[in-house]
């Protein structure tokens, strides 16, 4: 299409500034990662300055748009019917050959030439109905609206200003389009009172949507085609004024600014939504940290209870060992004192008893509970993050994609932890560390023992070891008459010291292993979250800068719009 002839140094200066401003807006939207259709609208707005003035006819499919266009042009250019006859957008331009159809870059837009001098410098656009049964038709109309320089909004006198028309007009208002309201089929209104009522109804509805009262003209396309209609004469006078060189130039310059204002407003809304999302995400990160700390405190609390049960097992062993010492280290058992091997076997049976197995079971229970709680914590982390969906305002923006990828990474880390770090693996790791620490603390058996035999065997060997030391040398040949009571007292003291040492060693080992495993879990969580923490900081700074830049662009748009309105 050929660009309109914009003349005058003032217009050329405004045009140059507008091109620069639209280019700046496009760059801003691309930098902010706006949805693809938003940046495409910005490109279209810039291109529209070089296109022919677009006079776009919209309305419901049964409002008689095709009949209206034919009547306006004074020729049978478009097909007419009682069903939707326009399944695409027709751009009518002045041309020497009548009815010549030309394809455009858009497969749903056709360019139709007709020898009509009234179309010189103007492209008249006929669109599908806004309430067509075929939803694609409405999408075509709504998608073309941002390109319009002036909208002829056609409604029908038998159903003026329907809800679907109100919604479509609100869309035109959002894009800042200049509108002329046309009420067709005015011949169906029999009295002037009825016409006045319809006019007032349409004016009131349009004013409520647009915030101003557009021209409202009652016409009859059928009457115009049959000989003439006063309403059409009034409409042509309005169009003559609105399509004058100066007014057409003003509208041509204003239309892209309306598009730019809508696009900028949308970006501000998305930025606000992104900023709110970041604030919520930061709260979530704090919640995760609080959950991690709560989990740690809970586990330490449970550990106290587990250690109390271990201490009780050792206390029960101590009572049995005390009883054994009192029973065996006496003059009445002189024969038994002659056989140290038998004495040790009796101590194993009567004092040590099931201590190794009970310790094993208690440690197994402690490890199972620790592992189970850690895995549940990571399951909660994964489920919590998966539920974090972006708001509709930021959907399909680069912010949403980047944020979603990072959240998926954190959830993926949780998933990998749950998949790869199984309960058995964690239990083996914790048991292996604890067993190694036990060997260093109380001595005992060589390595290679698993959790089922290792800790219990170590405890049992330790018990026999220090008790063997207590009983060592207690043979009849080495005892004097008054030595035995002193040896019994010494054995009780050594027993208490050894049991207390064993209890302290076990508690130290278990607490250390709990802390070590918790530190590993915390490190995994920090490693998973740290990229998103950096993202929130970077995005916060970007959004603050974008807020300032959006305000600058908005001020420039307002200033340029005022200068265009004052164009003489």
C-alpha positions as CSV (number, residue, x, y, z in Angstrom):
1,X,0.0,0.0,0.0
2,X,1.1,3.5,-0.7
3,X,1.7,5.8,2.3
4,X,-0.5,8.9,2.6
5,X,1.1,12.2,1.5
6,X,2.1,13.8,4.8
7,X,3.2,17.4,4.1
8,X,4.7,20.2,6.1
9,X,7.8,20.5,8.2
10,X,5.8,20.2,11.4
11,X,4.3,16.9,10.3
12,X,7.6,15.6,9.1
13,X,9.2,16.4,12.5
14,X,6.4,14.7,14.4
15,X,6.6,11.7,12.1
16,X,10.4,11.4,12.7
17,X,9.9,11.6,16.4
18,X,7.2,9.0,16.3
19,X,9.3,6.6,14.4
20,X,12.0,6.9,16.9
21,X,9.7,6.5,19.8
22,X,8.0,3.4,18.3
23,X,11.5,1.9,17.7
24,X,12.5,2.6,21.3
25,X,9.3,1.0,22.5
26,X,9.9,-2.1,20.4
27,X,13.4,-2.4,21.7
28,X,12.1,-1.9,25.3
29,X,9.5,-4.7,24.8
30,X,12.1,-7.1,23.3
31,X,14.5,-6.3,26.1
32,X,11.8,-7.1,28.7
33,X,11.0,-10.4,27.0
34,X,7.4,-9.5,26.2
35,X,5.2,-12.2,24.5
36,X,5.8,-12.5,20.7
37,X,2.5,-11.0,19.7
38,X,3.2,-7.9,21.7
39,X,6.5,-7.2,20.0
40,X,4.8,-8.0,16.7
41,X,2.1,-5.4,17.4
42,X,4.9,-2.9,18.1
43,X,6.5,-3.6,14.7
44,X,3.0,-3.4,13.0
45,X,2.4,0.0,14.6
46,X,5.7,1.3,13.2
47,X,4.9,-0.1,9.7
48,X,1.5,1.4,9.8
49,X,3.0,4.9,9.4
50,X,4.0,3.9,5.9
51,X,0.6,2.3,5.0
52,X,-2.5,3.8,3.5
53,X,-5.0,5.3,5.9
54,X,-7.2,2.4,7.1
55,X,-10.9,3.0,7.5
56,X,-12.1,-0.2,9.1
57,X,-15.8,-1.3,9.2
58,X,-16.6,-3.7,12.1
59,X,-19.8,-5.0,13.6
60,X,-21.9,-8.2,14.1
61,X,-22.4,-10.4,11.1
62,X,-26.1,-9.6,10.9
63,X,-25.7,-5.8,11.1
64,X,-25.5,-5.5,7.3
65,X,-21.8,-4.6,6.9
66,X,-21.5,-5.7,3.3
67,X,-24.7,-3.9,2.3
68,X,-23.4,-0.8,4.2
69,X,-20.1,-0.9,2.3
70,X,-21.8,-1.3,-1.0
71,X,-24.1,1.6,-0.3
72,X,-21.3,3.8,0.9
73,X,-19.3,3.1,-2.3
74,X,-22.3,3.3,-4.5
75,X,-21.5,0.1,-6.2
76,X,-22.1,-3.7,-5.7
77,X,-18.5,-4.5,-4.6
78,X,-19.1,-7.1,-1.9
79,X,-21.5,-10.1,-1.8
80,X,-24.5,-9.7,0.5
81,X,-26.6,-12.3,2.3
82,X,-28.4,-13.2,5.5
83,X,-25.6,-15.5,6.7
84,X,-21.9,-14.5,7.3
85,X,-20.7,-13.7,3.8
86,X,-17.3,-12.3,4.7
87,X,-14.9,-15.1,5.7
88,X,-11.8,-12.9,5.4
89,X,-10.7,-9.3,5.6
90,X,-11.1,-7.3,2.4
91,X,-9.0,-4.2,1.9
92,X,-10.7,-2.1,-0.7
93,X,-8.6,0.5,-2.5
94,X,-9.0,2.7,-5.6
95,X,-7.8,1.0,-8.8
96,X,-8.4,1.2,-12.5
97,X,-9.7,-2.4,-12.8
98,X,-12.9,-3.3,-11.1
99,X,-12.9,-6.4,-8.8
100,X,-9.2,-7.2,-9.2
101,X,-8.2,-9.4,-6.2
102,X,-4.6,-9.4,-4.9
103,X,-3.1,-11.6,-2.3
104,X,-1.2,-10.1,0.7
105,X,1.3,-11.4,3.2
106,X,-1.5,-12.4,5.4
107,X,-3.4,-15.4,3.9
108,X,-6.7,-14.2,5.5
109,X,-6.4,-10.7,4.0
110,X,-7.3,-9.9,0.4
111,X,-6.7,-6.6,-1.4
112,X,-9.5,-5.7,-3.8
113,X,-9.3,-2.8,-6.2
114,X,-12.3,-0.8,-7.6
115,X,-12.4,2.4,-9.7
116,X,-13.8,4.6,-6.9
117,X,-12.2,8.1,-6.6
118,X,-13.7,8.4,-3.1
119,X,-11.2,5.8,-2.0
120,X,-8.1,7.7,-3.1
121,X,-5.7,7.9,-0.2
122,X,-7.9,5.6,1.9
123,X,-8.2,1.9,2.2
124,X,-11.7,0.7,3.3
125,X,-11.5,-2.5,5.3
126,X,-14.5,-4.9,5.6
127,X,-14.1,-7.4,8.4
128,X,-15.9,-10.6,9.4
129,X,-18.7,-10.3,12.0
130,X,-17.6,-9.9,15.6
131,X,-20.1,-12.5,16.7
132,X,-19.7,-15.0,13.8
133,X,-20.3,-18.6,14.6
134,X,-16.9,-19.4,13.1
135,X,-14.6,-18.2,15.9
136,X,-11.8,-17.7,13.4
137,X,-13.8,-14.8,11.9
138,X,-13.9,-12.9,15.1
139,X,-10.2,-13.5,15.7
140,X,-9.5,-12.0,12.3
141,X,-11.5,-8.9,13.1
142,X,-9.9,-8.5,16.6
143,X,-6.4,-9.0,15.2
144,X,-6.9,-6.4,12.5
145,X,-8.3,-3.8,14.9
146,X,-4.9,-2.4,16.1
147,X,-4.1,-1.5,12.6
148,X,-7.2,0.7,12.1
149,X,-6.8,4.5,11.8
150,X,-10.6,5.2,12.0
151,X,-13.3,2.7,13.0
152,X,-16.8,2.7,11.6
153,X,-18.6,0.7,14.2
154,X,-21.8,-0.7,12.7
155,X,-24.8,-1.9,14.8
156,X,-28.4,-2.6,13.9
157,X,-31.5,-0.7,15.0
158,X,-33.4,-3.9,15.7
159,X,-30.6,-5.0,18.2
160,X,-28.6,-1.9,19.0
161,X,-25.4,-2.2,21.1
162,X,-25.5,-5.9,22.1
163,X,-23.2,-7.3,24.7
164,X,-20.8,-8.7,22.1
165,X,-20.7,-5.3,20.5
166,X,-20.0,-3.7,23.9
167,X,-17.1,-6.1,24.4
168,X,-15.6,-5.4,21.0
169,X,-16.0,-1.6,21.4
170,X,-14.1,-1.9,24.7
171,X,-11.3,-3.6,22.7
172,X,-11.2,-0.6,20.4
173,X,-11.1,1.7,23.4
174,X,-8.1,-0.2,24.7
175,X,-6.2,0.3,21.5
176,X,-7.1,4.0,21.5
177,X,-9.0,3.9,18.3
178,X,-11.2,6.8,17.0
179,X,-14.7,5.5,16.5
180,X,-17.8,6.6,14.5
181,X,-21.0,4.8,15.6
182,X,-23.3,3.8,12.7
183,X,-26.8,2.4,13.4
184,X,-28.0,0.6,10.3
185,X,-31.6,-0.4,9.4
186,X,-32.9,2.9,10.7
187,X,-35.9,2.4,8.3
188,X,-37.2,-0.2,10.7
189,X,-37.8,2.6,13.2
190,X,-41.2,4.1,12.5
191,X,-41.2,7.3,14.5
192,X,-38.7,10.0,15.4
193,X,-39.2,9.1,19.0
194,X,-38.0,5.6,18.4
195,X,-35.0,6.9,16.5
196,X,-34.2,9.3,19.4
197,X,-34.4,6.5,21.9
198,X,-32.1,4.2,19.9
199,X,-29.6,7.1,19.4
200,X,-29.6,7.9,23.1
201,X,-29.2,4.2,24.0
202,X,-26.2,3.8,21.7
203,X,-24.6,7.1,22.8
204,X,-24.9,6.1,26.4
205,X,-23.5,2.7,25.9
206,X,-20.6,4.0,23.8
207,X,-19.8,6.7,26.3
208,X,-19.7,4.2,29.1
209,X,-17.1,2.2,27.2
210,X,-15.1,4.9,25.4
211,X,-15.3,7.5,28.1
212,X,-16.5,10.0,25.5
213,X,-19.4,10.4,23.1
214,X,-18.6,9.5,19.6
215,X,-20.6,10.6,16.6
216,X,-23.8,8.4,16.3
217,X,-25.4,8.3,12.8
218,X,-28.6,6.5,12.0
219,X,-28.6,5.2,8.4
220,X,-30.4,2.7,6.1
221,X,-28.2,0.9,3.6
222,X,-31.2,-0.5,1.9
223,X,-32.8,2.9,1.5
224,X,-29.5,4.4,0.2
225,X,-29.3,1.6,-2.4
226,X,-32.9,2.3,-3.4
227,X,-32.6,5.9,-4.1
228,X,-31.1,7.8,-1.2
229,X,-31.0,8.1,2.6
230,X,-30.7,11.3,4.7
231,X,-28.6,9.4,7.2
232,X,-26.1,8.4,4.6
233,X,-25.8,12.0,3.5
234,X,-25.0,13.0,7.1
235,X,-22.5,10.2,7.4
236,X,-20.7,11.2,4.2
237,X,-20.4,14.8,5.6
238,X,-18.8,13.4,8.8
239,X,-16.5,11.2,6.8
240,X,-15.6,14.1,4.5
241,X,-14.4,16.1,7.5
242,X,-12.7,13.2,9.2
243,X,-10.9,12.1,6.0
244,X,-9.7,15.6,5.1
245,X,-5.9,15.9,4.6
246,X,-5.2,17.5,8.0
247,X,-7.6,15.3,10.0
248,X,-6.5,12.1,8.2
249,X,-2.9,13.0,9.0
250,X,-3.7,13.6,12.6
251,X,-5.5,10.2,12.9
252,X,-2.7,8.5,11.0
253,X,-0.2,9.8,13.6
254,X,-2.4,9.1,16.6
255,X,-3.3,5.5,15.8
256,X,0.2,4.0,16.4
257,X,0.4,6.0,19.6
258,X,-2.8,4.4,20.8
259,X,-1.3,1.0,20.0
260,X,2.0,2.0,21.8
261,X,0.1,3.2,24.9
262,X,-1.8,-0.1,25.1
263,X,1.4,-2.1,24.6
264,X,3.3,-0.1,27.2
265,X,0.4,-0.4,29.7
266,X,0.4,-4.1,29.2
267,X,4.1,-4.3,29.8
268,X,3.8,-2.2,33.0
269,X,1.0,-4.7,34.2
270,X,3.3,-7.6,33.4
271,X,6.2,-6.0,35.2
272,X,4.0,-5.4,38.3
273,X,2.8,-9.0,38.2
274,X,6.4,-10.2,37.8
275,X,7.5,-8.0,40.8
276,X,4.6,-9.5,42.8
277,X,5.6,-13.0,41.8
278,X,9.2,-12.3,42.8
279,X,8.0,-11.1,46.2
280,X,6.0,-14.2,46.7
281,X,8.9,-16.4,45.5
282,X,11.2,-14.8,48.0
283,X,8.7,-15.5,50.7
284,X,8.6,-19.1,49.5
285,X,12.4,-19.3,49.7
286,X,12.2,-18.0,53.2
287,X,9.5,-20.6,53.9
288,X,11.7,-23.3,52.6
289,X,14.6,-22.1,54.8
290,X,12.1,-22.1,57.8
291,X,10.9,-25.6,56.9
292,X,14.5,-26.8,56.7
293,X,15.3,-25.3,60.1
294,X,12.1,-26.7,61.5
295,X,13.0,-30.1,60.1
296,X,16.5,-29.9,61.7
297,X,15.0,-29.0,65.1
298,X,12.4,-31.7,64.9
299,X,15.0,-34.3,64.0
300,X,17.2,-33.2,66.9
301,X,14.2,-33.4,69.2
302,X,13.5,-36.9,68.0
303,X,17.2,-37.7,68.4
304,X,17.0,-36.9,72.1
305,X,14.2,-39.4,72.5
306,X,16.2,-42.1,70.6
307,X,19.3,-41.5,72.7
308,X,17.2,-41.7,75.9
309,X,16.2,-45.2,74.7
310,X,19.8,-46.1,74.1
311,X,20.7,-44.8,77.5
312,X,18.0,-46.9,79.0
313,X,19.4,-50.0,77.4
314,X,22.8,-49.3,78.8
315,X,21.3,-48.6,82.3
316,X,19.5,-52.0,82.1
317,X,22.9,-53.6,81.2
318,X,24.5,-51.7,84.1
319,X,21.9,-53.1,86.5
320,X,22.5,-56.7,85.2
321,X,26.3,-56.2,85.4
322,X,26.0,-54.9,89.0
323,X,23.9,-57.9,90.0
324,X,26.4,-60.2,88.3
325,X,29.4,-58.6,90.2
326,X,27.5,-58.8,93.5
327,X,26.5,-62.4,92.8
328,X,29.8,-63.7,91.5
329,X,32.5,-61.8,93.3
330,X,31.8,-63.3,96.8
331,X,33.3,-66.0,99.0
332,X,30.5,-68.4,98.2
333,X,31.5,-68.5,94.6
334,X,35.2,-69.4,95.1
335,X,34.9,-72.4,92.8
336,X,33.5,-70.2,90.0
337,X,36.3,-67.7,90.4
338,X,38.8,-70.4,89.6
339,X,37.4,-70.6,86.0
340,X,37.8,-67.2,84.2
341,X,36.5,-68.6,80.9
342,X,33.3,-69.8,82.5
343,X,33.1,-66.4,84.3
344,X,33.2,-64.5,81.0
345,X,30.7,-66.8,79.4
346,X,28.3,-66.3,82.4
347,X,28.8,-62.5,82.1
348,X,28.0,-62.7,78.4
349,X,24.8,-64.6,79.1
350,X,23.5,-62.9,82.3
351,X,24.8,-59.3,82.0
352,X,25.4,-58.6,78.3
353,X,22.4,-60.7,77.3
354,X,20.6,-59.0,74.3
355,X,22.4,-55.7,74.6
356,X,24.1,-56.0,71.1
357,X,20.8,-56.9,69.4
358,X,18.8,-54.2,71.2
359,X,21.5,-51.6,70.4
360,X,21.4,-52.7,66.7
361,X,17.6,-52.5,66.6
362,X,17.6,-49.1,68.2
363,X,20.2,-47.7,65.8
364,X,18.3,-49.2,62.9
365,X,15.2,-47.4,64.1
366,X,17.0,-44.2,64.5
367,X,18.5,-44.4,61.0
368,X,15.2,-45.4,59.4
369,X,13.4,-42.5,61.0
370,X,16.2,-40.0,60.0
371,X,16.2,-41.2,56.4
372,X,12.4,-41.2,56.2
373,X,12.1,-37.7,57.5
374,X,14.7,-36.4,55.1
375,X,13.1,-38.0,52.1
376,X,9.7,-36.6,53.1
377,X,11.2,-33.2,53.4
378,X,12.5,-33.4,49.8
379,X,9.2,-34.7,48.6
380,X,7.5,-31.7,50.2
381,X,10.1,-29.3,48.5
382,X,9.4,-30.9,45.2
383,X,5.6,-30.8,45.5
384,X,5.7,-27.2,46.8
385,X,7.7,-25.9,43.8
386,X,5.7,-27.8,41.2
387,X,2.5,-26.0,42.4
388,X,4.2,-22.6,41.8
389,X,2.6,-21.6,38.5
390,X,3.1,-18.1,37.0
391,X,0.2,-15.7,37.0
392,X,-1.7,-15.1,33.7
393,X,-0.2,-11.6,33.4
394,X,3.3,-12.9,33.0
395,X,2.5,-16.1,31.0
396,X,4.6,-16.6,27.9
397,X,7.1,-13.8,28.8
398,X,10.8,-14.5,29.0
399,X,10.5,-13.8,32.8
400,X,8.0,-16.7,33.1
401,X,10.1,-19.0,31.0
402,X,13.4,-18.3,32.9
403,X,11.7,-18.5,36.2
404,X,9.9,-21.7,35.3
405,X,13.1,-23.3,34.2
406,X,14.8,-22.4,37.5
407,X,11.9,-23.7,39.5
408,X,11.9,-26.9,37.5
409,X,15.6,-27.2,38.2
410,X,15.0,-27.0,41.9
411,X,12.2,-29.4,41.7
412,X,14.4,-31.6,39.5
413,X,17.1,-31.6,42.1
414,X,14.5,-32.8,44.6
415,X,13.3,-35.4,42.2
416,X,16.9,-36.6,41.5
417,X,17.5,-36.7,45.2
418,X,14.5,-38.9,45.7
419,X,15.3,-41.1,42.7
420,X,19.0,-41.5,43.2
421,X,19.5,-41.3,46.9
422,X,17.4,-44.2,48.1
423,X,16.5,-45.0,51.7
424,X,18.9,-48.0,51.6
425,X,21.7,-45.9,50.3
426,X,21.3,-43.2,52.9
427,X,21.0,-45.9,55.7
428,X,24.2,-47.6,54.5
429,X,26.0,-44.2,54.4
430,X,24.8,-43.2,57.9
431,X,25.5,-46.7,59.3
432,X,29.0,-46.8,57.7
433,X,29.9,-43.4,59.1
434,X,28.6,-44.3,62.6
435,X,30.4,-47.7,62.6
436,X,33.7,-46.1,61.6
437,X,33.2,-43.5,64.4
438,X,32.4,-46.3,66.9
439,X,35.6,-48.2,66.1
440,X,37.6,-45.0,66.8
441,X,35.7,-44.4,70.0
442,X,35.5,-47.8,71.7
443,X,37.8,-50.0,69.6
444,X,36.6,-53.5,68.7
445,X,36.2,-55.5,65.6
446,X,37.8,-55.0,62.2
447,X,35.9,-53.4,59.4
448,X,33.6,-54.9,56.9
449,X,30.6,-55.4,59.2
450,X,27.2,-54.1,58.1
451,X,24.6,-52.3,60.2
452,X,22.9,-55.5,61.2
453,X,26.0,-57.0,62.9
454,X,28.5,-54.1,63.0
455,X,27.2,-51.8,65.7
456,X,25.8,-54.5,67.9
457,X,29.0,-56.5,67.6
458,X,31.0,-53.5,68.4
459,X,28.9,-52.8,71.5
460,X,29.0,-56.4,72.6
461,X,32.7,-56.7,72.1
462,X,33.3,-53.5,74.0
463,X,31.1,-54.6,76.8
464,X,33.0,-57.9,77.1
465,X,36.3,-56.1,76.7
466,X,35.9,-53.7,79.6
467,X,34.1,-56.3,81.7
468,X,36.9,-58.8,81.0
469,X,39.3,-56.1,82.4
470,X,37.1,-55.9,85.5
471,X,37.2,-59.6,86.0
472,X,40.8,-60.2,85.0
473,X,42.9,-61.7,87.7
474,X,40.0,-62.7,89.8
475,X,41.3,-66.2,90.5
476,X,41.5,-67.9,93.8
477,X,45.3,-68.0,93.7
478,X,45.6,-64.3,93.4
479,X,43.0,-63.4,96.0
480,X,43.6,-62.9,99.7
481,X,40.9,-63.2,102.3
482,X,40.3,-59.5,102.5
483,X,41.0,-58.6,98.8
484,X,37.7,-59.8,97.4
485,X,35.4,-57.1,98.8
486,X,37.7,-54.5,97.6
487,X,37.8,-56.0,94.2
488,X,34.0,-56.1,94.1
489,X,33.9,-52.4,94.9
490,X,36.5,-51.7,92.3
491,X,34.6,-53.6,89.7
492,X,31.4,-51.6,90.4
493,X,33.4,-48.4,90.0
494,X,35.0,-49.5,86.8
495,X,31.6,-50.7,85.5
496,X,30.0,-47.2,86.0
497,X,33.0,-45.5,84.5
498,X,33.0,-47.8,81.4
499,X,29.2,-47.6,80.9
500,X,29.2,-43.8,81.2
501,X,32.1,-43.6,78.7
502,X,30.2,-45.8,76.3
503,X,27.1,-43.8,76.7
504,X,28.9,-40.5,76.1
505,X,30.7,-42.0,73.1
506,X,27.5,-43.2,71.5
507,X,25.8,-39.9,72.0
508,X,28.7,-38.0,70.5
509,X,28.8,-40.3,67.5
510,X,25.1,-40.2,66.8
511,X,24.8,-36.5,67.2
512,X,27.8,-36.0,64.9
513,X,26.4,-38.3,62.3
514,X,23.0,-36.5,62.4
515,X,24.6,-33.1,62.0
516,X,26.9,-34.4,59.2
517,X,24.0,-35.8,57.2
518,X,21.9,-32.7,57.9
519,X,24.7,-30.5,56.6
520,X,24.8,-32.6,53.4
521,X,21.1,-32.2,52.9
522,X,21.3,-28.5,53.6
523,X,24.1,-28.2,51.1
524,X,22.1,-29.9,48.4
525,X,19.1,-27.6,49.0
526,X,21.3,-24.5,49.0
527,X,23.0,-25.6,45.8
528,X,19.6,-26.2,44.2
529,X,18.2,-22.9,45.3
530,X,21.2,-20.6,44.8
531,X,20.6,-20.1,41.0
532,X,17.0,-19.0,41.7
533,X,18.1,-16.7,44.5
534,X,20.5,-15.0,42.1
535,X,17.7,-14.8,39.5
536,X,15.4,-13.0,41.9
537,X,18.1,-10.4,42.7
538,X,18.9,-9.8,39.0
539,X,15.2,-9.7,38.0
540,X,14.4,-7.3,40.8
541,X,17.0,-4.9,39.5
542,X,15.9,-5.3,35.9
543,X,12.2,-4.7,36.8
544,X,13.1,-1.6,38.8
545,X,15.0,-0.2,35.8
546,X,12.2,-1.2,33.5
547,X,9.7,0.8,35.7
548,X,11.8,3.9,35.2
549,X,12.2,3.4,31.5
550,X,8.4,2.7,31.1
551,X,7.6,6.0,32.8
552,X,10.0,7.8,30.4
553,X,8.4,6.3,27.4
554,X,4.9,7.0,28.7
555,X,5.8,10.7,29.2
556,X,7.1,10.9,25.7
557,X,4.0,9.3,24.3
558,X,1.8,11.7,26.2
559,X,3.8,14.7,25.0
560,X,3.8,13.6,21.4
561,X,0.0,12.9,21.5
562,X,-0.7,16.4,22.7
563,X,1.3,17.9,19.9
564,X,-0.5,15.8,17.3
565,X,-3.9,16.8,18.8
566,X,-2.9,20.5,18.3
567,X,-1.8,19.9,14.7
568,X,-3.3,22.6,12.5
